[in-house]
Amino acid sequence: MIGWAMADHMRTELVTAALNMAVAFRGQRPPKVVFHADRGTQYTSNEMAEYAAAHGLACSVGRTGVCWDNAQQESYWASLKVEFYDRRVWPTRAEAMTAVGDWIERVYNRRRRHSALKMLSPVRFEELHRQMAEAA
């Protein structure tokens, strides 16, 4: 998870905040990056199209009723809910948001091993990928 944001709404500005984080963290990237999402209005708005054009993102949305093209993200949400979020009672929204951010950065990205990444954490996988690319 390279970019994330939380708010009490689901407007396009929430999506662009997450994308801004991803762009800032990623640094150098290919000239064109695909941003895939579902057909929610926050992803299909004019504001999102303008943001994507300004940042070199090619927007992609899945077909209606087809869940497979977004399976990786759905798997992430399931992990967040089952492994962390649903196991606690959150007294305030602020506490929940802080704890979720901590879980993403400390556990999911750095400690949690992923079978699709040869049982490496996302951060470790990316480090090895970068090292191999630099060595080539």
VEXKOLKE-269774 format. One record per atom (N, C-alpha, C): residue in one letter; atom name; y, z, x. Coordinates in steps of 0.02 Angstrom, whole numbers, always signed. Atoms other than C-alpha are relative to their C-alpha. Layout:
<palo rest="a" atom="CA" north="Y" up="Z" east="X"/>
...
# end
This chain:
<palo rest="m" atom="N" north="-59" up="+0" east="+44"/>
<palo rest="m" atom="CA" north="+0" up="+0" east="+0"/>
<palo rest="m" atom="C" north="+61" up="+0" east="+45"/>
<palo rest="i" atom="N" north="-56" up="+4" east="-47"/>
<palo rest="i" atom="CA" north="+151" up="-61" east="+96"/>
<palo rest="i" atom="C" north="+67" up="+9" east="-35"/>
<palo rest="g" atom="N" north="-63" up="-11" east="+35"/>
<palo rest="g" atom="CA" north="+283" up="-46" east="-39"/>
<palo rest="g" atom="C" north="-14" up="+31" east="-67"/>
<palo rest="w" atom="N" north="+10" up="-33" east="+64"/>
<palo rest="w" atom="CA" north="+295" up="+71" east="-185"/>
<palo rest="w" atom="C" north="+64" up="+33" east="-22"/>
<palo rest="a" atom="N" north="-58" up="-33" east="+29"/>
<palo rest="a" atom="CA" north="+423" up="+147" east="-300"/>
<palo rest="a" atom="C" north="-21" up="+33" east="-65"/>
<palo rest="m" atom="N" north="+16" up="-35" east="+62"/>
<palo rest="m" atom="CA" north="+422" up="+266" east="-447"/>
<palo rest="m" atom="C" north="+65" up="+14" east="-38"/>
<palo rest="a" atom="N" north="-58" up="-14" east="+42"/>
<palo rest="a" atom="CA" north="+540" up="+291" east="-593"/>
<palo rest="a" atom="C" north="-25" up="+16" east="-70"/>
<palo rest="d" atom="N" north="+19" up="-15" east="+70"/>
<palo rest="d" atom="CA" north="+543" up="+339" east="-776"/>
<palo rest="d" atom="C" north="+7" up="-62" east="-44"/>
<palo rest="h" atom="N" north="-5" up="+63" east="+37"/>
<palo rest="h" atom="CA" north="+554" up="+155" east="-826"/>
<palo rest="h" atom="C" north="-42" up="-52" east="+36"/>
<palo rest="m" atom="N" north="+38" up="+54" east="-31"/>
<palo rest="m" atom="CA" north="+466" up="-9" east="-791"/>
<palo rest="m" atom="C" north="+41" up="-64" east="+1"/>
<palo rest="r" atom="N" north="-43" up="+58" east="-4"/>
<palo rest="r" atom="CA" north="+613" up="-126" east="-766"/>
<palo rest="r" atom="C" north="-9" up="-36" east="+68"/>
<palo rest="t" atom="N" north="+6" up="+41" east="-61"/>
<palo rest="t" atom="CA" north="+627" up="-261" east="-633"/>
<palo rest="t" atom="C" north="+26" up="+37" east="+62"/>
<palo rest="e" atom="N" north="-27" up="-36" east="-58"/>
<palo rest="e" atom="CA" north="+731" up="-147" east="-521"/>
<palo rest="e" atom="C" north="-52" up="+47" east="+32"/>
<palo rest="l" atom="N" north="+54" up="-40" east="-28"/>
<palo rest="l" atom="CA" north="+576" up="-37" east="-500"/>
<palo rest="l" atom="C" north="-43" up="-43" east="+46"/>
<palo rest="v" atom="N" north="+40" up="+46" east="-39"/>
<palo rest="v" atom="CA" north="+478" up="-187" east="-437"/>
<palo rest="v" atom="C" north="+37" up="-20" east="+64"/>
<palo rest="t" atom="N" north="-37" up="+20" east="-59"/>
<palo rest="t" atom="CA" north="+616" up="-243" east="-320"/>
<palo rest="t" atom="C" north="+9" up="+58" east="+49"/>
<palo rest="a" atom="N" north="-3" up="-57" east="-45"/>
<palo rest="a" atom="CA" north="+631" up="-67" east="-250"/>
<palo rest="a" atom="C" north="-64" up="+5" east="+41"/>
<palo rest="a" atom="N" north="+64" up="+0" east="-36"/>
<palo rest="a" atom="CA" north="+446" up="-72" east="-205"/>
<palo rest="a" atom="C" north="-4" up="-57" east="+50"/>
<palo rest="l" atom="N" north="+1" up="+58" east="-45"/>
<palo rest="l" atom="CA" north="+464" up="-245" east="-131"/>
<palo rest="l" atom="C" north="+49" up="+10" east="+59"/>
<palo rest="n" atom="N" north="-46" up="-15" east="-55"/>
<palo rest="n" atom="CA" north="+616" up="-189" east="-29"/>
<palo rest="n" atom="C" north="-33" up="+45" east="+51"/>
<palo rest="m" atom="N" north="+37" up="-44" east="-46"/>
<palo rest="m" atom="CA" north="+509" up="-51" east="+45"/>
<palo rest="m" atom="C" north="-50" up="-40" east="+40"/>
<palo rest="a" atom="N" north="+50" up="+40" east="-34"/>
<palo rest="a" atom="CA" north="+372" up="-175" east="+86"/>
<palo rest="a" atom="C" north="+32" up="-45" east="+53"/>
<palo rest="v" atom="N" north="-35" up="+44" east="-47"/>
<palo rest="v" atom="CA" north="+494" up="-296" east="+168"/>
<palo rest="v" atom="C" north="+26" up="+41" east="+60"/>
<palo rest="a" atom="N" north="-26" up="-42" east="-54"/>
<palo rest="a" atom="CA" north="+574" up="-154" east="+269"/>
<palo rest="a" atom="C" north="-56" up="+24" east="+46"/>
<palo rest="f" atom="N" north="+55" up="-25" east="-41"/>
<palo rest="f" atom="CA" north="+407" up="-84" east="+327"/>
<palo rest="f" atom="C" north="-36" up="-55" east="+38"/>
<palo rest="r" atom="N" north="+40" up="+53" east="-30"/>
<palo rest="r" atom="CA" north="+326" up="-250" east="+364"/>
<palo rest="r" atom="C" north="+37" up="-33" east="+58"/>
<palo rest="g" atom="N" north="-37" up="+33" east="-53"/>
<palo rest="g" atom="CA" north="+465" up="-321" east="+471"/>
<palo rest="g" atom="C" north="-14" up="-74" east="+1"/>
<palo rest="q" atom="N" north="+14" up="+72" east="-6"/>
<palo rest="q" atom="CA" north="+417" up="-492" east="+536"/>
<palo rest="q" atom="C" north="-59" up="-19" east="-44"/>
<palo rest="r" atom="N" north="+53" up="+24" east="+45"/>
<palo rest="r" atom="CA" north="+313" up="-591" east="+412"/>
<palo rest="r" atom="C" north="+2" up="-75" east="-3"/>
<palo rest="p" atom="N" north="+1" up="+73" east="+6"/>
<palo rest="p" atom="CA" north="+263" up="-769" east="+373"/>
<palo rest="p" atom="C" north="+60" up="-23" east="-42"/>
<palo rest="p" atom="N" north="-58" up="+25" east="+38"/>
<palo rest="p" atom="CA" north="+399" up="-881" east="+299"/>
<palo rest="p" atom="C" north="-9" up="+5" east="-76"/>
<palo rest="k" atom="N" north="+12" up="-4" east="+73"/>
<palo rest="k" atom="CA" north="+317" up="-877" east="+127"/>
<palo rest="k" atom="C" north="-56" up="+51" east="-13"/>
<palo rest="v" atom="N" north="+48" up="-51" east="+19"/>
<palo rest="v" atom="CA" north="+226" up="-729" east="+51"/>
<palo rest="v" atom="C" north="-11" up="-5" east="-75"/>
<palo rest="v" atom="N" north="+16" up="+3" east="+71"/>
<palo rest="v" atom="CA" north="+137" up="-730" east="-117"/>
<palo rest="v" atom="C" north="+4" up="+71" east="-29"/>
<palo rest="f" atom="N" north="-4" up="-63" east="+37"/>
<palo rest="f" atom="CA" north="+183" up="-589" east="-236"/>
<palo rest="f" atom="C" north="-36" up="-12" east="-66"/>
<palo rest="h" atom="N" north="+40" up="+10" east="+61"/>
<palo rest="h" atom="CA" north="+50" up="-579" east="-370"/>
<palo rest="h" atom="C" north="+6" up="+61" east="-45"/>
<palo rest="a" atom="N" north="-7" up="-54" east="+48"/>
<palo rest="a" atom="CA" north="+72" up="-475" east="-528"/>
<palo rest="a" atom="C" north="-29" up="-23" east="-67"/>
<palo rest="d" atom="N" north="+21" up="+20" east="+67"/>
<palo rest="d" atom="CA" north="+24" up="-473" east="-710"/>
<palo rest="d" atom="C" north="+60" up="-31" east="-35"/>
<palo rest="r" atom="N" north="-52" up="+36" east="+37"/>
<palo rest="r" atom="CA" north="+130" up="-552" east="-846"/>
<palo rest="r" atom="C" north="+53" up="+46" east="-32"/>
<palo rest="g" atom="N" north="-51" up="-46" east="+26"/>
<palo rest="g" atom="CA" north="+242" up="-401" east="-878"/>
<palo rest="g" atom="C" north="+70" up="-29" east="+9"/>
<palo rest="t" atom="N" north="-68" up="+28" east="-3"/>
<palo rest="t" atom="CA" north="+424" up="-439" east="-912"/>
<palo rest="t" atom="C" north="+37" up="+19" east="+64"/>
<palo rest="q" atom="N" north="-33" up="-20" east="-62"/>
<palo rest="q" atom="CA" north="+476" up="-343" east="-756"/>
<palo rest="q" atom="C" north="-18" up="-48" east="+57"/>
<palo rest="y" atom="N" north="+21" up="+47" east="-52"/>
<palo rest="y" atom="CA" north="+380" up="-473" east="-652"/>
<palo rest="y" atom="C" north="+21" up="-72" east="-15"/>
<palo rest="t" atom="N" north="-15" up="+69" east="+20"/>
<palo rest="t" atom="CA" north="+430" up="-629" east="-750"/>
<palo rest="t" atom="C" north="+73" up="-10" east="-19"/>
<palo rest="s" atom="N" north="-71" up="+4" east="+19"/>
<palo rest="s" atom="CA" north="+615" up="-594" east="-774"/>
<palo rest="s" atom="C" north="+39" up="-47" east="+47"/>
<palo rest="n" atom="N" north="-44" up="+41" east="-42"/>
<palo rest="n" atom="CA" north="+756" up="-704" east="-708"/>
<palo rest="n" atom="C" north="+21" up="+39" east="+62"/>
<palo rest="e" atom="N" north="-19" up="-43" east="-57"/>
<palo rest="e" atom="CA" north="+808" up="-558" east="-598"/>
<palo rest="e" atom="C" north="-55" up="-1" east="+54"/>
<palo rest="m" atom="N" north="+56" up="+2" east="-47"/>
<palo rest="m" atom="CA" north="+634" up="-558" east="-518"/>
<palo rest="m" atom="C" north="-4" up="-67" east="+35"/>
<palo rest="a" atom="N" north="+1" up="+67" east="-29"/>
<palo rest="a" atom="CA" north="+639" up="-746" east="-492"/>
<palo rest="a" atom="C" north="+54" up="-8" east="+53"/>
<palo rest="e" atom="N" north="-55" up="+4" east="-48"/>
<palo rest="e" atom="CA" north="+808" up="-733" east="-405"/>
<palo rest="e" atom="C" north="-15" up="+42" east="+62"/>
<palo rest="y" atom="N" north="+18" up="-42" east="-57"/>
<palo rest="y" atom="CA" north="+747" up="-589" east="-296"/>
<palo rest="y" atom="C" north="-53" up="-35" east="+43"/>
<palo rest="a" atom="N" north="+54" up="+34" east="-37"/>
<palo rest="a" atom="CA" north="+590" up="-686" east="-248"/>
<palo rest="a" atom="C" north="+28" up="-58" east="+40"/>
<palo rest="a" atom="N" north="-29" up="+57" east="-36"/>
<palo rest="a" atom="CA" north="+690" up="-841" east="-202"/>
<palo rest="a" atom="C" north="+41" up="+23" east="+60"/>
<palo rest="a" atom="N" north="-43" up="-26" east="-55"/>
<palo rest="a" atom="CA" north="+811" up="-739" east="-96"/>
<palo rest="a" atom="C" north="-41" up="+29" east="+57"/>
<palo rest="h" atom="N" north="+41" up="-33" east="-51"/>
<palo rest="h" atom="CA" north="+667" up="-655" east="-2"/>
<palo rest="h" atom="C" north="-61" up="-41" east="+21"/>
<palo rest="g" atom="N" north="+55" up="+43" east="-21"/>
<palo rest="g" atom="CA" north="+548" up="-801" east="+19"/>
<palo rest="g" atom="C" north="-67" up="+20" east="-29"/>
<palo rest="l" atom="N" north="+62" up="-19" east="+34"/>
<palo rest="l" atom="CA" north="+419" up="-737" east="-105"/>
<palo rest="l" atom="C" north="-19" up="-53" east="-50"/>
<palo rest="a" atom="N" north="+26" up="+46" east="+51"/>
<palo rest="a" atom="CA" north="+311" up="-855" east="-206"/>
<palo rest="a" atom="C" north="-32" up="+44" east="-53"/>
<palo rest="c" atom="N" north="+27" up="-41" east="+54"/>
<palo rest="c" atom="CA" north="+280" up="-771" east="-373"/>
<palo rest="c" atom="C" north="-61" up="-32" east="-30"/>
<palo rest="s" atom="N" north="+62" up="+22" east="+30"/>
<palo rest="s" atom="CA" north="+107" up="-783" east="-447"/>
<palo rest="s" atom="C" north="-18" up="+50" east="-54"/>
<palo rest="v" atom="N" north="+24" up="-43" east="+54"/>
<palo rest="v" atom="CA" north="+45" up="-715" east="-613"/>
<palo rest="v" atom="C" north="-68" up="-25" east="-22"/>
<palo rest="g" atom="N" north="+67" up="+18" east="+23"/>
<palo rest="g" atom="CA" north="-131" up="-712" east="-680"/>
<palo rest="g" atom="C" north="+2" up="-29" east="-70"/>
<palo rest="r" atom="N" north="+6" up="+26" east="+68"/>
<palo rest="r" atom="CA" north="-191" up="-797" east="-836"/>
<palo rest="r" atom="C" north="-10" up="+58" east="-48"/>
<palo rest="t" atom="N" north="+7" up="-52" east="+51"/>
<palo rest="t" atom="CA" north="-187" up="-695" east="-995"/>
<palo rest="t" atom="C" north="-74" up="+14" east="-12"/>
<palo rest="g" atom="N" north="+68" up="-20" east="+15"/>
<palo rest="g" atom="CA" north="-347" up="-597" east="-1022"/>
<palo rest="g" atom="C" north="-49" up="-6" east="+58"/>
<palo rest="v" atom="N" north="+43" up="+7" east="-58"/>
<palo rest="v" atom="CA" north="-416" up="-628" east="-847"/>
<palo rest="v" atom="C" north="+16" up="+56" east="+49"/>
<palo rest="c" atom="N" north="-14" up="-59" east="-41"/>
<palo rest="c" atom="CA" north="-432" up="-466" east="-750"/>
<palo rest="c" atom="C" north="-20" up="-9" east="+73"/>
<palo rest="w" atom="N" north="+27" up="+5" east="-67"/>
<palo rest="w" atom="CA" north="-519" up="-529" east="-593"/>
<palo rest="w" atom="C" north="+53" up="-14" east="+53"/>
<palo rest="d" atom="N" north="-49" up="+18" east="-51"/>
<palo rest="d" atom="CA" north="-365" up="-598" east="-506"/>
<palo rest="d" atom="C" north="+43" up="+60" east="+21"/>
<palo rest="n" atom="N" north="-39" up="-60" east="-16"/>
<palo rest="n" atom="CA" north="-286" up="-425" east="-506"/>
<palo rest="n" atom="C" north="-47" up="+59" east="+15"/>
<palo rest="a" atom="N" north="+50" up="-52" east="-8"/>
<palo rest="a" atom="CA" north="-445" up="-328" east="-468"/>
<palo rest="a" atom="C" north="+16" up="+49" east="+56"/>
<palo rest="q" atom="N" north="-15" up="-46" east="-56"/>
<palo rest="q" atom="CA" north="-386" up="-257" east="-301"/>
<palo rest="q" atom="C" north="+52" up="+51" east="-22"/>
<palo rest="q" atom="N" north="-52" up="-48" east="+22"/>
<palo rest="q" atom="CA" north="-232" up="-179" east="-380"/>
<palo rest="q" atom="C" north="-28" up="+48" east="-52"/>
<palo rest="e" atom="N" north="+31" up="-43" east="+50"/>
<palo rest="e" atom="CA" north="-333" up="-113" east="-527"/>
<palo rest="e" atom="C" north="-44" up="+52" east="+34"/>
<palo rest="s" atom="N" north="+42" up="-47" east="-39"/>
<palo rest="s" atom="CA" north="-453" up="-34" east="-401"/>
<palo rest="s" atom="C" north="+44" up="+54" east="+32"/>
<palo rest="y" atom="N" north="-46" up="-49" east="-29"/>
<palo rest="y" atom="CA" north="-305" up="+50" east="-315"/>
<palo rest="y" atom="C" north="+21" up="+51" east="-52"/>
<palo rest="w" atom="N" north="-22" up="-46" east="+53"/>
<palo rest="w" atom="CA" north="-242" up="+123" east="-480"/>
<palo rest="w" atom="C" north="-56" up="+48" east="-19"/>
<palo rest="a" atom="N" north="+57" up="-43" east="+16"/>
<palo rest="a" atom="CA" north="-417" up="+188" east="-518"/>
<palo rest="a" atom="C" north="-9" up="+54" east="+53"/>
<palo rest="s" atom="N" north="+5" up="-49" east="-54"/>
<palo rest="s" atom="CA" north="-425" up="+272" east="-347"/>
<palo rest="s" atom="C" north="+53" up="+53" east="-5"/>
<palo rest="l" atom="N" north="-56" up="-48" east="+6"/>
<palo rest="l" atom="CA" north="-255" up="+353" east="-368"/>
<palo rest="l" atom="C" north="-14" up="+49" east="-57"/>
<palo rest="k" atom="N" north="+10" up="-43" east="+58"/>
<palo rest="k" atom="CA" north="-298" up="+420" east="-540"/>
<palo rest="k" atom="C" north="-61" up="+46" east="+8"/>
<palo rest="v" atom="N" north="+63" up="-38" east="-3"/>
<palo rest="v" atom="CA" north="-478" up="+476" east="-509"/>
<palo rest="v" atom="C" north="+0" up="+49" east="+59"/>
<palo rest="e" atom="N" north="+3" up="-41" east="-61"/>
<palo rest="e" atom="CA" north="-460" up="+543" east="-331"/>
<palo rest="e" atom="C" north="+56" up="+51" east="+6"/>
<palo rest="f" atom="N" north="-57" up="-43" east="-13"/>
<palo rest="f" atom="CA" north="-291" up="+624" east="-348"/>
<palo rest="f" atom="C" north="+37" up="+21" east="-63"/>
<palo rest="y" atom="N" north="-49" up="-16" east="+52"/>
<palo rest="y" atom="CA" north="-174" up="+614" east="-496"/>
<palo rest="y" atom="C" north="-29" up="+39" east="-59"/>
<palo rest="d" atom="N" north="+28" up="-32" east="+59"/>
<palo rest="d" atom="CA" north="-288" up="+663" east="-640"/>
<palo rest="d" atom="C" north="-33" up="+68" east="+15"/>
<palo rest="r" atom="N" north="+31" up="-64" east="-18"/>
<palo rest="r" atom="CA" north="-355" up="+815" east="-545"/>
<palo rest="r" atom="C" north="+49" up="+58" east="-1"/>
<palo rest="r" atom="N" north="-52" up="-51" east="-2"/>
<palo rest="r" atom="CA" north="-191" up="+911" east="-560"/>
<palo rest="r" atom="C" north="+41" up="+0" east="-63"/>
<palo rest="v" atom="N" north="-50" up="-5" east="+53"/>
<palo rest="v" atom="CA" north="-65" up="+971" east="-686"/>
<palo rest="v" atom="C" north="+67" up="+0" east="+36"/>
<palo rest="w" atom="N" north="-64" up="+9" east="-33"/>
<palo rest="w" atom="CA" north="+110" up="+919" east="-641"/>
<palo rest="w" atom="C" north="+55" up="+34" east="-41"/>
<palo rest="p" atom="N" north="-52" up="-36" east="+36"/>
<palo rest="p" atom="CA" north="+247" up="+1043" east="-692"/>
<palo rest="p" atom="C" north="+63" up="-43" east="-13"/>
<palo rest="t" atom="N" north="-59" up="+42" east="+8"/>
<palo rest="t" atom="CA" north="+385" up="+915" east="-664"/>
<palo rest="t" atom="C" north="-16" up="-71" east="+25"/>
<palo rest="r" atom="N" north="+7" up="+69" east="-23"/>
<palo rest="r" atom="CA" north="+401" up="+728" east="-641"/>
<palo rest="r" atom="C" north="+16" up="-5" east="+74"/>
<palo rest="a" atom="N" north="-19" up="+2" east="-71"/>
<palo rest="a" atom="CA" north="+486" up="+757" east="-473"/>
<palo rest="a" atom="C" north="-57" up="+23" east="+45"/>
<palo rest="e" atom="N" north="+57" up="-23" east="-40"/>
<palo rest="e" atom="CA" north="+337" up="+856" east="-408"/>
<palo rest="e" atom="C" north="-55" up="-51" east="+2"/>
<palo rest="a" atom="N" north="+52" up="+52" east="+3"/>
<palo rest="a" atom="CA" north="+217" up="+721" east="-465"/>
<palo rest="a" atom="C" north="+19" up="-58" east="+45"/>
<palo rest="m" atom="N" north="-22" up="+57" east="-40"/>
<palo rest="m" atom="CA" north="+320" up="+584" east="-383"/>
<palo rest="m" atom="C" north="-4" up="+16" east="+75"/>
<palo rest="t" atom="N" north="+4" up="-20" east="-71"/>
<palo rest="t" atom="CA" north="+332" up="+679" east="-218"/>
<palo rest="t" atom="C" north="-72" up="+2" east="+23"/>
<palo rest="a" atom="N" north="+71" up="-6" east="-19"/>
<palo rest="a" atom="CA" north="+146" up="+716" east="-216"/>
<palo rest="a" atom="C" north="-34" up="-68" east="+2"/>
<palo rest="v" atom="N" north="+30" up="+67" east="-1"/>
<palo rest="v" atom="CA" north="+97" up="+537" east="-259"/>
<palo rest="v" atom="C" north="+23" up="-38" east="+63"/>
<palo rest="g" atom="N" north="-25" up="+32" east="-61"/>
<palo rest="g" atom="CA" north="+208" up="+470" east="-119"/>
<palo rest="g" atom="C" north="-35" up="+26" east="+62"/>
<palo rest="d" atom="N" north="+35" up="-31" east="-56"/>
<palo rest="d" atom="CA" north="+128" up="+592" east="+1"/>
<palo rest="d" atom="C" north="-72" up="-25" east="+3"/>
<palo rest="w" atom="N" north="+70" up="+23" east="+2"/>
<palo rest="w" atom="CA" north="-48" up="+541" east="-55"/>
<palo rest="w" atom="C" north="-5" up="-72" east="+23"/>
<palo rest="i" atom="N" north="+1" up="+70" east="-21"/>
<palo rest="i" atom="CA" north="-8" up="+356" east="-32"/>
<palo rest="i" atom="C" north="+6" up="-5" east="+76"/>
<palo rest="e" atom="N" north="-13" up="+7" east="-72"/>
<palo rest="e" atom="CA" north="+61" up="+377" east="+143"/>
<palo rest="e" atom="C" north="-48" up="+39" east="+45"/>
<palo rest="r" atom="N" north="+41" up="-43" east="-43"/>
<palo rest="r" atom="CA" north="-45" up="+519" east="+211"/>
<palo rest="r" atom="C" north="-74" up="-12" east="-9"/>
<palo rest="v" atom="N" north="+72" up="+5" east="+13"/>
<palo rest="v" atom="CA" north="-214" up="+494" east="+127"/>
<palo rest="v" atom="C" north="-22" up="-73" east="-8"/>
<palo rest="y" atom="N" north="+24" up="+67" east="+15"/>
<palo rest="y" atom="CA" north="-233" up="+319" east="+54"/>
<palo rest="y" atom="C" north="+10" up="-49" east="+58"/>
<palo rest="n" atom="N" north="-14" up="+48" east="-53"/>
<palo rest="n" atom="CA" north="-150" up="+221" east="+194"/>
<palo rest="n" atom="C" north="-28" up="+20" east="+68"/>
<palo rest="r" atom="N" north="+18" up="-21" east="-68"/>
<palo rest="r" atom="CA" north="-203" up="+327" east="+344"/>
<palo rest="r" atom="C" north="-70" up="+31" east="+7"/>
<palo rest="r" atom="N" north="+65" up="-34" east="-7"/>
<palo rest="r" atom="CA" north="-364" up="+423" east="+305"/>
<palo rest="r" atom="C" north="-55" up="-32" east="-42"/>
<palo rest="r" atom="N" north="+52" up="+26" east="+45"/>
<palo rest="r" atom="CA" north="-454" up="+340" east="+160"/>
<palo rest="r" atom="C" north="-30" up="-64" east="+28"/>
<palo rest="r" atom="N" north="+34" up="+58" east="-26"/>
<palo rest="r" atom="CA" north="-584" up="+217" east="+222"/>
<palo rest="r" atom="C" north="-17" up="-47" east="-58"/>
<palo rest="h" atom="N" north="+11" up="+51" east="+51"/>
<palo rest="h" atom="CA" north="-609" up="+54" east="+127"/>
<palo rest="h" atom="C" north="-58" up="-45" east="+20"/>
<palo rest="s" atom="N" north="+58" up="+43" east="-15"/>
<palo rest="s" atom="CA" north="-772" up="-41" east="+117"/>
<palo rest="s" atom="C" north="+21" up="-72" east="+13"/>
<palo rest="a" atom="N" north="-24" up="+68" east="-11"/>
<palo rest="a" atom="CA" north="-676" up="-205" east="+106"/>
<palo rest="a" atom="C" north="+33" up="-9" east="+68"/>
<palo rest="l" atom="N" north="-32" up="+3" east="-66"/>
<palo rest="l" atom="CA" north="-594" up="-162" east="+273"/>
<palo rest="l" atom="C" north="-48" up="+26" east="+54"/>
<palo rest="k" atom="N" north="+51" up="-21" east="-48"/>
<palo rest="k" atom="CA" north="-758" up="-124" east="+365"/>
<palo rest="k" atom="C" north="+4" up="+75" east="+14"/>
<palo rest="m" atom="N" north="-3" up="-73" east="-2"/>
<palo rest="m" atom="CA" north="-738" up="+62" east="+328"/>
<palo rest="m" atom="C" north="+56" up="+26" east="+46"/>
<palo rest="l" atom="N" north="-60" up="-22" east="-35"/>
<palo rest="l" atom="CA" north="-568" up="+74" east="+412"/>
<palo rest="l" atom="C" north="+53" up="+17" east="-51"/>
<palo rest="s" atom="N" north="-58" up="-12" east="+43"/>
<palo rest="s" atom="CA" north="-409" up="+144" east="+339"/>
<palo rest="s" atom="C" north="+45" up="-61" east="+2"/>
<palo rest="p" atom="N" north="-45" up="+58" east="-3"/>
<palo rest="p" atom="CA" north="-277" up="+14" east="+294"/>
<palo rest="p" atom="C" north="+44" up="-2" east="+62"/>
<palo rest="v" atom="N" north="-43" up="-1" east="-60"/>
<palo rest="v" atom="CA" north="-164" up="+71" east="+436"/>
<palo rest="v" atom="C" north="-39" up="-19" east="+62"/>
<palo rest="r" atom="N" north="+41" up="+16" east="-59"/>
<palo rest="r" atom="CA" north="-304" up="+63" east="+565"/>
<palo rest="r" atom="C" north="-21" up="-74" east="-1"/>
<palo rest="f" atom="N" north="+19" up="+70" east="+6"/>
<palo rest="f" atom="CA" north="-362" up="-107" east="+500"/>
<palo rest="f" atom="C" north="+58" up="-45" east="+21"/>
<palo rest="e" atom="N" north="-58" up="+41" east="-17"/>
<palo rest="e" atom="CA" north="-187" up="-177" east="+514"/>
<palo rest="e" atom="C" north="+17" up="+5" east="+75"/>
<palo rest="e" atom="N" north="-12" up="-8" east="-72"/>
<palo rest="e" atom="CA" north="-166" up="-105" east="+690"/>
<palo rest="e" atom="C" north="-48" up="-45" east="+39"/>
<palo rest="l" atom="N" north="+49" up="+41" east="-35"/>
<palo rest="l" atom="CA" north="-327" up="-190" east="+747"/>
<palo rest="l" atom="C" north="+14" up="-74" east="-10"/>
<palo rest="h" atom="N" north="-17" up="+70" east="+15"/>
<palo rest="h" atom="CA" north="-277" up="-353" east="+661"/>
<palo rest="h" atom="C" north="+60" up="-23" east="+41"/>
<palo rest="r" atom="N" north="-59" up="+16" east="-40"/>
<palo rest="r" atom="CA" north="-108" up="-351" east="+747"/>
<palo rest="r" atom="C" north="-18" up="-7" east="+74"/>
<palo rest="q" atom="N" north="+20" up="+3" east="-69"/>
<palo rest="q" atom="CA" north="-187" up="-315" east="+916"/>
<palo rest="q" atom="C" north="-39" up="-64" east="+16"/>
<palo rest="m" atom="N" north="+38" up="+61" east="-10"/>
<palo rest="m" atom="CA" north="-308" up="-460" east="+896"/>
<palo rest="m" atom="C" north="+45" up="-61" east="-2"/>
<palo rest="a" atom="N" north="-47" up="+57" east="+6"/>
<palo rest="a" atom="CA" north="-167" up="-577" east="+843"/>
<palo rest="a" atom="C" north="+43" up="-5" east="+64"/>
<palo rest="e" atom="N" north="-41" up="+1" east="-61"/>
<palo rest="e" atom="CA" north="-62" up="-527" east="+994"/>
<palo rest="e" atom="C" north="-40" up="-22" east="+61"/>
<palo rest="a" atom="N" north="+43" up="+18" east="-57"/>
<palo rest="a" atom="CA" north="-209" up="-550" east="+1112"/>
<palo rest="a" atom="C" north="-18" up="-75" east="-1"/>
<palo rest="a" atom="N" north="+20" up="+72" east="+6"/>
<palo rest="a" atom="CA" north="-244" up="-727" east="+1046"/>
<palo rest="a" atom="C" north="+52" up="-47" east="+27"/>
# end
